[in-house]
């Protein structure tokens, strides 16, 4: 049971990392576009 929780936790961390990598540049682009 603990192995399944650990596996899901690793997947969650990977998705969180991908989300940050994709989302932060997108926010920067949107903020720069809205300022102009």
N, C-alpha and C positions, 0 to 999 in steps of 0.2 A: 504493500500500500504506500509506503514512504517513497519507493522508487517512482511511482506514478506521479506523486505530488512534485517530486524533484524534477521530473521530466517536463511536466506542465509549467513549472516555474522557470525552467531554462527557455522554453518556447516563449513565455511571456516576456522575459528579458530580451530575447532576440527581436521580438516584434516591437518592444518599447524602444530599442536601439534604432531599428529601421524607421520607426515613426518619427523619432527625433531627427535623424539624418535627413529625412524627406520633408518634414514639417517646418523645421527651423529656417532653411533657405527659402521655402515658400512664403513664410511670414515676412522675411526680410524683403522679398520681391514685392509682396502686397503692400507693405508699409512704404516702400520707396515709390511705388506707383501712386499711392493715395496722397503722398505729400506733394507731388508735382502738379 
